[in-house]
């Protein structure tokens, strides 16, 4: 929500605050007057004067302005809801805000549209500085630096650096695990404990944008997260006048992301079936009951009207309320599209053939109902928005799948005369217009926009031709994974909006390799024998180190100290003629066999930056 006319002297110009970043924006109506850019420019230098470096050891007016912008416009998005506004601003005023976290917050807030080259340049400089700080203190993870990494991941995603974002996400997950953030702590204050939870849940939300339902790409599986869902905003921010309007939407959205991940895992598993699977309907109905129960906890009516949309836009929590609603409808679309004959994400025909006719009819009606609901909500918000607000990326994903589903149903004639091609095209165009407006500068949604434009053009020019709507993906699969078997390709399908698909990692297939299968097995065998020799021996205290033993002629020429240790690593790949005395010497030396020493303990920092 835009700030009212009472403006501090160090506030950022409204033109910056209302158009910040390449994150998507939609607007709200205001009953209070808002200040103009001219009003704020009377107190503030021009944007070209934004300094390259900020000072977090004292009150820096630019840092204060960008932090205020972050919490006003970006914090309501679930992916960014892990910092406590009051505690962060207080640390900034005290000069105790962690430098990496401060630069990360300001870098995200300064990520303006491409028309503002100075601010974009500053944001990239600050995010790069954050990454340098992280690398310099890689072995000492802290809560503040973890939060800074998560903001870097979001920034790299938004600016199209998907490969870097994916690798940074892995680093963030490792830091979170090292600090045991995936476990509850009962000995902490409410705000600190909730900050820990939200930090991990926001990381999980960002992770699902890379791939969903693929265990090999999960950096921190849900099965290893032993946390409560986020608490309501009025419990987290007790002094915020509007926090009671959030109504727990962040918590419900996190739960919905977990359910959607389970649905996609089911989808990928059933895709490999080569015989009937009668248990599928029971699984679908069980997930549907869970979604219906979750619906009762949502404060907003499922039948969204113009008045209810206006109610949403009059709160600062539109991003959370909107993505919560769309995600709930999308869960049911994901669930029942499994049973749509001819749909790309449907289960194999051998499974569909065993279904009753009524089951298929219910699936068709459910997909149509919930896809149209998503489009209706988006179009209502688009038609009534007049000012700018950020939205979660999942909003665009839900809109894309809803339009795609409606176009398919009109082309396939599964709905009979219930859905005409002209009506489906009009709905899809409304959805496209909303996504294009809300995400006009985001690199994240470019594949969505291109594919949706293609689907609309195909549906308009080639009615009832599904082959042109969803061409075979075999060619693309051959490019992405030519050595993978068909079963693996079916299980590892990535959606058009998957950031892992857009990252296009290469497997170094052109590097020289020598009989990888036979060499790998032989190497494993030699390493196993060498390690087993070491681990089977008891440690004997006081044994002379191997490079100090004059009776070890086979060690001559290997050097001493660390140099010898480097040769030992090479020795893991050769058959070592180790005597009993030599092996006992290795086992007693902590430098060579670090697993015999003390374990590494990472600090939890229960009282660190919030």
C-alpha positions in Angstrom: 0.0 0.0 0.0 1.3 3.5 -0.8 2.4 5.6 2.1 0.2 8.5 3.2 1.2 12.1 2.7 3.1 12.3 5.9 6.6 11.7 4.6 9.9 11.6 6.4 12.7 13.6 5.0 14.7 10.5 4.1 11.9 8.8 2.3 12.4 7.4 -1.2 10.6 9.1 -4.0 7.1 7.7 -4.7 8.1 7.0 -8.3 10.7 4.6 -7.0 8.5 3.1 -4.3 5.7 2.4 -6.6 7.7 0.8 -9.4 10.4 -1.0 -7.4 12.1 -3.9 -8.9 11.2 -6.3 -11.6 8.8 -8.1 -9.2 5.3 -8.0 -10.4 3.0 -5.2 -9.2 -0.7 -4.6 -9.0 -2.5 -1.7 -7.5 -4.9 -0.9 -4.7 -7.5 1.8 -4.2 -6.8 4.3 -1.4 -9.2 6.5 0.6 -6.3 8.5 2.0 -4.4 11.0 -0.2 -1.0 9.8 -1.4 2.0 12.0 -1.9 3.4 12.6 -5.4 6.9 12.2 -6.6 7.3 16.0 -6.6 6.4 16.1 -2.9 9.1 13.7 -2.0 11.7 15.1 -4.4 11.6 18.4 -2.4 13.3 16.5 0.4 15.4 13.9 -1.5 18.3 14.0 -4.0 17.7 12.6 -7.5 18.0 8.9 -8.1 21.2 9.4 -10.0 22.8 10.4 -6.7 22.2 7.0 -5.0 25.6 6.1 -3.6 27.5 2.9 -4.7 28.1 1.9 -1.0 25.9 2.2 2.0 26.9 2.6 5.6 25.1 0.3 8.0 27.3 1.3 11.0 25.3 4.5 11.3 22.0 5.9 10.1 22.3 6.1 6.3 19.3 7.9 4.8 19.4 5.8 1.6 19.6 2.6 3.5 16.6 3.7 5.7 14.6 4.6 2.6 15.3 1.3 0.8 14.5 -0.8 3.9 11.2 1.1 4.3 10.4 0.4 0.7 11.2 -3.3 1.2 8.8 -3.8 4.1 6.1 -1.7 2.6 6.0 -3.3 -0.9 7.9 -6.6 -0.8 7.6 -8.0 2.7 3.9 -9.1 2.2 5.0 -11.6 -0.5 5.3 -15.0 1.1 8.8 -15.6 -0.4 10.0 -12.4 1.5 8.1 -12.6 4.7 10.9 -13.9 7.0 12.3 -10.6 8.4 10.7 -9.0 11.3 9.9 -5.4 10.3 10.3 -3.8 13.7 13.4 -5.7 14.7 15.1 -5.0 11.4 14.4 -1.3 11.4 15.5 -1.0 15.0 18.8 -2.7 14.2 19.3 -0.4 11.2 18.7 2.7 13.4 21.2 1.3 16.0 23.8 0.7 13.4 23.9 -3.0 14.3 22.2 -4.5 11.2 24.4 -7.1 9.6 26.1 -5.7 6.5 25.3 -8.6 4.2 21.6 -8.6 5.2 21.4 -4.8 4.9 22.9 -4.8 1.4 20.6 -7.7 0.4 17.5 -5.9 1.5 18.5 -2.7 -0.2 19.6 -4.6 -3.4 16.1 -6.3 -3.7 14.3 -3.0 -3.0 16.5 -1.1 -5.5 15.8 -3.6 -8.3 13.9 -1.1 -10.4 12.6 -1.6 -14.0 15.2 -1.4 -16.8 14.3 2.2 -17.5 16.2 3.1 -14.3 19.7 2.0 -15.2 21.3 3.7 -12.2 19.2 1.9 -9.6 19.6 -1.5 -11.5 23.3 -1.0 -11.5 23.3 -0.2 -7.8 21.2 -3.2 -7.0 23.5 -5.6 -8.9 26.5 -4.1 -7.1 25.0 -4.6 -3.7 23.9 -8.2 -4.4 27.4 -9.0 -5.7 28.9 -7.5 -2.5 26.5 -9.7 -0.4 27.7 -12.8 -2.3 31.4 -11.9 -1.7 30.7 -11.4 2.1 29.0 -14.8 2.2 31.9 -16.6 0.5 34.4 -14.9 2.8 32.6 -16.3 5.8 31.3 -19.5 4.2 32.3 -21.7 7.2 30.5 -19.5 9.7 26.8 -19.5 8.8 24.5 -17.1 10.7 20.9 -16.3 10.6 21.5 -12.9 9.1 23.8 -14.2 6.4 21.3 -17.1 5.6 18.6 -14.5 5.1 20.9 -12.5 2.9 21.5 -15.6 0.7 17.8 -16.2 0.4 17.3 -12.6 -0.8 20.2 -13.2 -3.3 18.5 -16.3 -4.6 15.3 -14.3 -5.1 17.1 -11.5 -6.9 19.0 -13.9 -9.2 15.8 -15.6 -10.0 14.0 -12.4 -10.8 16.9 -11.1 -13.0 17.2 -14.3 -15.0 20.4 -15.7 -13.5 18.7 -19.1 -12.9 21.9 -21.2 -12.7 23.4 -19.0 -10.0 20.1 -18.9 -8.1 19.9 -22.7 -8.1 23.5 -23.1 -6.7 22.9 -20.3 -4.1 19.7 -22.1 -3.0 21.8 -25.2 -2.3 24.2 -23.2 -0.2 21.3 -21.7 1.7 19.8 -25.1 2.4 23.2 -26.4 3.7 23.5 -23.4 6.0 19.9 -23.9 7.3 20.6 -27.5 8.0 23.9 -26.7 9.8 22.1 -24.3 12.1 19.3 -26.9 12.6 16.6 -24.5 11.4 14.5 -27.5 10.3 13.8 -28.3 14.0 11.7 -26.3 16.5 13.3 -24.6 19.4 11.2 -24.2 22.6 13.6 -22.1 24.5 13.3 -18.9 22.3 11.1 -15.9 22.3 8.1 -15.9 19.9 9.6 -13.5 17.4 12.9 -15.2 17.2 11.4 -18.7 16.9 8.9 -17.5 14.2 11.7 -15.8 12.3 13.6 -19.1 12.2 10.5 -20.8 10.9 9.7 -18.2 8.2 13.2 -18.2 7.0 13.1 -21.9 6.2 9.5 -21.8 4.8 10.4 -19.0 2.5 13.4 -20.9 1.2 11.1 -23.9 0.6 8.7 -21.7 -1.5 11.6 -20.5 -3.6 12.9 -24.0 -4.0 9.7 -25.2 -5.5 10.0 -22.8 -8.4 13.0 -24.8 -9.7 11.2 -28.1 -9.8 8.4 -29.7 -7.8 8.0 -33.3 -6.9 11.5 -34.4 -8.0 13.4 -35.7 -5.0 16.8 -35.5 -6.6 16.4 -31.7 -6.9 15.0 -31.0 -3.5 17.6 -29.2 -1.4 15.7 -29.7 1.8 12.9 -32.3 1.6 9.6 -31.6 3.4 10.2 -34.9 5.2 13.2 -33.4 7.0 11.4 -30.3 8.1 10.0 -30.6 11.6 8.5 -27.1 12.0 5.1 -25.7 12.7 3.5 -23.6 10.0 4.0 -19.8 10.3 1.8 -18.0 12.8 -0.6 -15.3 12.0 0.8 -11.8 11.2 -0.9 -10.2 14.2 1.0 -12.6 16.5 4.3 -11.9 14.7 3.8 -8.1 14.4 1.8 -7.2 17.5 2.3 -3.5 17.0 1.2 -3.3 13.4 -2.2 -1.7 12.9 -3.1 -3.8 9.8 -1.6 -7.2 10.7 -4.9 -8.6 11.9 -6.2 -8.4 8.3 -3.6 -11.0 7.1 -5.8 -13.8 8.7 -3.2 -16.5 8.5 -3.0 -16.6 4.7 0.8 -17.1 4.8 0.4 -20.2 6.8 -2.3 -21.7 4.6 -0.2 -20.9 1.4 2.8 -22.8 2.9 0.5 -25.8 3.6 -0.9 -25.6 0.0 2.7 -25.6 -1.4 3.3 -28.9 0.5 0.1 -30.4 -0.9 0.9 -29.4 -4.5 4.3 -31.0 -4.1 2.6 -34.2 -3.0 0.3 -34.1 -6.0 3.2 -33.7 -8.3 5.0 -36.6 -6.7 1.9 -38.7 -7.3 1.8 -37.5 -10.9 5.4 -38.4 -11.6 5.0 -41.8 -9.9 1.8 -42.8 -11.8 3.4 -41.6 -15.1 5.5 -44.8 -15.0 2.5 -47.2 -14.6 2.1 -49.8 -17.3 -0.9 -51.5 -15.8 -4.2 -50.3 -14.1 -3.8 -48.5 -10.8 -7.1 -48.8 -8.9 -5.7 -47.1 -5.8 -5.4 -43.8 -7.7 -9.0 -42.7 -7.1 -8.6 -43.3 -3.3 -5.5 -41.2 -3.2 -7.1 -38.4 -5.2 -10.2 -38.4 -2.9 -8.0 -38.3 0.2 -6.1 -35.3 -1.1 -9.4 -33.6 -2.1 -10.7 -34.1 1.5 -7.6 -32.5 2.9 -8.1 -29.5 0.5 -11.7 -29.1 1.5 -10.8 -29.1 5.2 -8.2 -26.5 4.5 -10.8 -24.4 2.7 -12.7 -24.0 5.9 -9.7 -22.3 7.5 -9.6 -19.7 4.7 -11.2 -16.4 5.6 -12.2 -15.4 2.0 -15.2 -16.9 0.3 -14.4 -19.3 -2.6 -16.9 -17.5 -4.8 -14.9 -14.3 -5.3 -17.0 -11.3 -6.2 -16.1 -7.7 -7.1 -16.7 -6.6 -3.5 -14.5 -9.2 -2.0 -11.7 -8.3 -4.4 -12.0 -4.7 -3.4 -11.8 -5.8 0.3 -8.5 -7.6 -0.5 -7.0 -4.6 -2.3 -7.7 -2.4 0.6 -5.3 -4.3 2.8 -1.5 -4.6 2.5 -1.8 -8.4 2.4 -3.3 -8.7 -1.1 -0.2 -10.7 -2.3 -0.8 -13.4 0.3 -4.5 -13.5 0.1 -4.5 -13.7 -3.6 -1.9 -16.4 -4.0 -3.5 -18.4 -1.2 -6.8 -18.5 -3.1 -5.3 -19.2 -6.5 -3.1 -22.0 -5.1 -6.1 -23.7 -3.5 -7.9 -23.8 -6.9 -4.7 -24.9 -8.6 -4.3 -27.8 -6.3 -7.7 -29.2 -7.4 -6.8 -28.5 -11.1 -3.5 -30.4 -10.6 -5.3 -33.2 -8.9 -8.1 -33.8 -11.4 -6.1 -33.1 -14.6 -4.5 -36.5 -14.0 -7.8 -38.0 -15.2 -8.3 -35.9 -18.3 -7.8 -38.0 -21.5 -5.3 -36.5 -23.9 -3.9 -33.9 -21.4 -0.1 -33.8 -21.3 -0.1 -34.2 -17.5 -2.7 -37.0 -17.5 -1.8 -40.5 -16.2 -1.1 -43.2 -18.9 -4.0 -44.4 -20.9 -3.8 -47.9 -19.4 -4.7 -46.3 -16.0 -7.5 -44.1 -17.6 -9.1 -47.1 -19.3 -9.9 -48.6 -15.9 -11.8 -45.5 -14.7 -15.6 -45.3 -14.5 -17.3 -42.8 -16.8 -18.7 -40.8 -13.8 -15.1 -40.4 -12.5 -13.9 -38.9 -15.7 -16.9 -36.5 -15.9 -16.3 -35.3 -12.4 -12.6 -34.7 -13.2 -13.6 -32.6 -16.3 -16.1 -30.5 -14.4 -13.7 -29.9 -11.5 -10.9 -28.8 -13.8 -13.2 -26.4 -15.6 -14.7 -25.0 -12.5 -11.5 -24.3 -10.7 -9.6 -23.1 -13.8 -12.4 -20.5 -14.5 -12.3 -19.5 -10.9 -8.6 -18.7 -11.1 -9.2 -16.6 -14.3 -12.1 -14.8 -12.7 -10.1 -13.8 -9.7 -7.1 -12.5 -11.8 -9.3 -10.6 -14.2 -11.3 -9.0 -11.3 -8.1 -7.8 -9.6 -6.7 -6.6 -13.0 -9.8 -4.6 -13.8 -9.9 -2.9 -10.5 -6.3 -2.2 -9.8 -5.2 1.4 -10.2 -1.9 1.5 -8.3 1.0 -0.8 -7.9 1.6 -3.8 -5.6 4.0 -6.8 -5.7 2.7 -10.3 -6.2 4.1 -13.8 -5.7 5.5 -15.6 -8.8 3.1 -18.5 -8.1 0.2 -16.1 -9.1 1.5 -16.2 -12.7 2.0 -20.0 -12.6 -1.6 -20.5 -11.5 -3.0 -18.2 -14.1 -0.9 -19.9 -16.9 -2.2 -23.4 -16.0 -5.8 -22.2 -15.7 -5.7 -20.6 -19.2 -3.9 -23.7 -20.6 -6.5 -26.0 -19.1 -9.5 -24.0 -20.4 -8.0 -23.9 -23.9 -7.4 -27.6 -23.9 -11.0 -28.4 -22.7 -12.4 -26.2 -25.5 -10.2 -27.9 -28.1 -10.9 -31.5 -26.9 -14.6 -31.1 -26.7 -14.6 -33.0 -23.4 -17.1 -30.4 -22.1 -19.4 -30.8 -25.1 -21.3 -27.6 -25.7 -20.7 -26.3 -22.2 -17.5 -24.5 -23.3 -17.2 -22.8 -26.6 -13.9 -22.0 -28.3 -14.6 -18.3 -28.4 -15.3 -18.2 -24.7 -12.2 -20.1 -23.8 -10.1 -17.7 -26.0 -11.6 -14.7 -24.3 -10.8 -16.2 -20.8 -7.3 -17.0 -21.9 -6.7 -13.5 -23.2 -7.9 -12.0 -20.0 -5.5 -14.1 -18.1 -2.7 -13.3 -20.4 -3.4 -9.5 -20.0 -3.3 -9.8 -16.2 0.0 -11.8 -16.2 1.6 -9.4 -18.7 0.6 -6.4 -16.6 1.5 -7.8 -13.2 4.8 -9.3 -14.3 5.7 -6.9 -17.1 9.4 -6.7 -16.3 10.1 -10.1 -14.8 12.5 -12.6 -16.4 10.7 -15.3 -14.5 7.5 -15.2 -16.6 8.9 -14.8 -20.1 8.4 -18.5 -20.9 4.9 -18.4 -19.5 4.0 -15.4 -21.7 5.5 -16.9 -24.8 3.8 -20.2 -24.4 0.4 -18.7 -23.5 0.6 -16.5 -26.6 1.4 -19.5 -28.7 -1.5 -21.6 -27.2 -4.0 -18.8 -27.9 -2.8 -18.4 -31.5 -3.0 -22.1 -32.1 -6.4 -22.4 -30.6 -7.7 -19.5 -32.7 -6.2 -20.7 -36.0 -6.5 -24.5 -35.6 -9.6 -25.5 -33.7 -9.7 -29.1 -32.4 -6.1 -29.8 -33.3 -4.5 -30.8 -30.0 -1.3 -32.0 -31.7 -0.4 -28.4 -32.4 -1.3 -27.2 -28.9 0.9 -29.8 -27.2 3.5 -31.0 -29.6 5.6 -34.1 -28.6 8.4 -33.2 -26.2 10.6 -36.1 -27.3 12.9 -33.7 -29.2 13.4 -31.5 -26.2 13.9 -34.5 -23.9 16.6 -35.8 -26.3 18.4 -32.5 -26.0 18.1 -32.2 -22.3 18.8 -35.8 -21.4 19.9 -37.9 -24.4 21.3 -40.7 -22.3 18.3 -41.1 -20.0 15.9 -44.0 -20.4 12.3 -43.2 -21.4 11.0 -43.9 -17.9 13.4 -41.3 -16.4 12.4 -38.7 -19.0 8.7 -39.3 -18.1 9.4 -38.9 -14.4 11.7 -35.9 -14.8 9.4 -33.7 -16.9 9.8 -30.0 -16.1 7.0 -27.4 -16.6 7.5 -24.5 -19.0 8.0 -22.2 -15.9 10.5 -24.5 -14.1 13.6 -22.4 -13.4 15.7 -25.6 -13.5 14.5 -26.1 -17.1 15.4 -22.5 -17.9 18.8 -22.8 -16.3 19.8 -25.4 -18.9 22.7 -27.0 -17.0 25.1 -29.0 -19.0 26.5 -32.4 -18.1 30.0 -31.9 -19.6 29.4 -34.7 -22.1 32.2 -33.5 -24.3 34.9 -34.0 -21.7 37.2 -36.9 -22.1 36.2 -39.9 -20.1 37.6 -43.4 -20.1 35.2 -46.3 -19.7 33.2 -44.5 -16.9 31.2 -47.5 -15.9 34.1 -50.0 -15.5 36.5 -47.4 -14.1 33.9 -46.2 -11.6 33.3 -49.7 -10.3 37.0 -50.5 -10.1 37.7 -47.2 -8.3 34.9 -47.9 -5.8 36.3 -51.3 -5.1 39.8 -50.1 -4.4 38.6 -47.2 -2.3 36.4 -49.6 -0.3 39.3 -52.0 0.4 41.6 -49.2 1.5 39.0 -47.5 3.7 38.0 -50.8 5.2 41.7 -51.5 6.1 41.8 -48.2 7.9 38.5 -48.4 9.7 39.1 -52.0 10.9 42.1 -51.0 12.9 42.0 -49.7 16.5 43.6 -46.3 17.2 46.8 -46.5 19.2 47.8 -43.4 21.1 51.4 -42.2 20.9 52.2 -43.8 17.5 54.8 -42.0 15.5 53.4 -40.1 12.5 54.0 -41.9 9.2 56.4 -39.2 7.8 58.5 -39.4 11.0 58.9 -43.1 10.8 62.3 -44.0 9.3 61.2 -47.6 8.7 58.7 -46.6 5.9 60.8 -46.8 2.7 57.7 -46.9 0.5 56.8 -43.4 1.7 60.1 -41.9 0.5 59.5 -39.1 -2.0 56.0 -38.3 -0.8 57.0 -35.3 1.2 55.9 -34.4 4.7 53.1 -32.7 6.6 50.2 -31.4 4.5 52.0 -32.4 1.3 51.9 -36.0 2.5 48.2 -35.7 3.4 47.5 -34.7 -0.2 49.2 -37.8 -1.4 47.1 -39.9 0.9 44.0 -38.6 -0.9 45.5 -39.9 -4.2 46.2 -43.1 -2.4 42.5 -43.7 -2.0 42.5 -44.4 -5.7 45.4 -46.9 -5.7 46.0 -50.2 -4.0 48.1 -49.3 -1.0 50.6 -51.8 0.4 49.8 -50.7 4.0 51.3 -52.5 6.9 49.6 -52.8 10.3 52.0 -50.3 11.8 51.4 -47.8 9.0 47.6 -48.1 9.3 47.7 -47.6 13.0 49.8 -44.5 12.5 47.2 -43.1 10.1 44.4 -43.8 12.5 46.1 -42.0 15.3 46.8 -38.9 13.2 43.8 -36.4 13.2 45.1 -34.5 10.1 45.0 -37.6 7.9 41.8 -39.2 9.4 39.7 -36.2 10.5 36.7 -38.5 11.3 38.6 -39.6 14.4 38.7 -36.1 15.7 36.0 -33.8 17.2 32.9 -33.2 15.2 32.2 -29.8 13.7 29.5 -27.8 15.6 27.8 -24.9 13.9 26.5 -22.1 16.1 22.7 -21.8 16.2 22.8 -18.1 17.0 19.5 -18.2 18.8 19.9 -14.5 19.8 21.4 -13.3 16.5 19.9 -11.1 13.8 16.2 -11.4 13.5 
